[in-house]
Amino acid sequence: MYVTEAAPSQSSLGATNGLAQTTASVARAVGPALSTSLYSFSVQHDLLGGYGVYAVFGLLATLSMFVAIQLPRHVQSNLKLKS
């Protein structure tokens, strides 16, 4: 719903959805390698006893929650889509 609402007009709705899907796909492709590398770095350099990766993940989760609560509670669509 937020992606649909972010489209400036109905003619750019496809491009907006495509950009959102591309961003999600890149995150899914890069995420596992990045998290594994971060875990390895944390263990090799003994960050917080090898558990430093969990501090980073906790920080990312907290930042994500902060961003999520900034979203409006209700989305009113101004787009008139054909049903």
C-alpha positions in Angstrom: 0.0 0.0 0.0 2.8 2.4 0.8 4.6 1.6 -2.5 1.4 2.3 -4.4 0.8 5.5 -2.6 4.4 6.6 -3.3 3.7 6.6 -7.1 3.3 10.2 -8.2 0.8 9.2 -10.9 -1.0 6.2 -12.3 1.3 6.2 -15.3 4.4 5.7 -13.1 2.9 3.1 -10.9 4.6 0.3 -12.8 8.0 1.9 -12.5 7.5 2.5 -8.8 6.6 -1.1 -8.2 9.5 -2.3 -10.3 11.9 -0.1 -8.3 10.5 -1.5 -5.0 10.8 -5.1 -6.3 14.4 -4.5 -7.5 15.4 -3.0 -4.1 13.9 -6.0 -2.3 15.6 -8.5 -4.6 19.0 -6.8 -4.1 18.6 -6.9 -0.3 17.7 -10.6 -0.5 20.7 -11.3 -2.6 23.2 -9.3 -0.6 21.8 -9.9 2.9 23.1 -13.5 3.5 26.6 -12.8 2.3 26.8 -9.6 4.2 25.5 -11.1 7.4 27.9 -14.1 7.1 30.8 -11.8 6.5 29.9 -9.6 9.5 29.6 -12.7 11.7 33.0 -13.9 10.5 34.6 -10.5 11.1 33.1 -10.4 14.6 34.5 -13.8 15.5 37.9 -13.2 14.0 38.4 -9.8 15.6 36.7 -10.9 18.9 34.2 -8.0 18.9 32.2 -8.4 22.1 33.5 -11.9 22.5 32.5 -12.9 19.0 29.0 -11.7 19.5 29.4 -8.2 18.0 27.4 -9.2 15.0 24.3 -9.4 17.2 24.9 -5.9 18.5 24.9 -4.7 14.9 21.8 -6.6 14.1 20.1 -5.2 17.2 21.0 -1.7 16.1 19.7 -2.3 12.6 16.4 -3.7 14.0 16.0 -0.7 16.3 16.7 1.7 13.5 14.2 -0.1 11.3 11.5 0.1 14.0 12.2 3.9 14.3 11.7 4.3 10.6 8.6 2.1 10.6 6.8 4.2 13.3 7.3 7.3 11.2 4.9 5.8 8.5 1.4 7.1 8.6 -1.2 4.9 10.4 -3.7 5.1 7.5 -3.0 5.2 3.8 -5.7 6.9 1.7 -5.1 6.1 -1.9 -5.5 9.0 -4.3 -5.0 6.8 -7.3 -8.0 5.7 -9.2 -7.1 2.2 -10.3 -9.3 0.2 -12.6 -10.8 -2.8 -10.9 
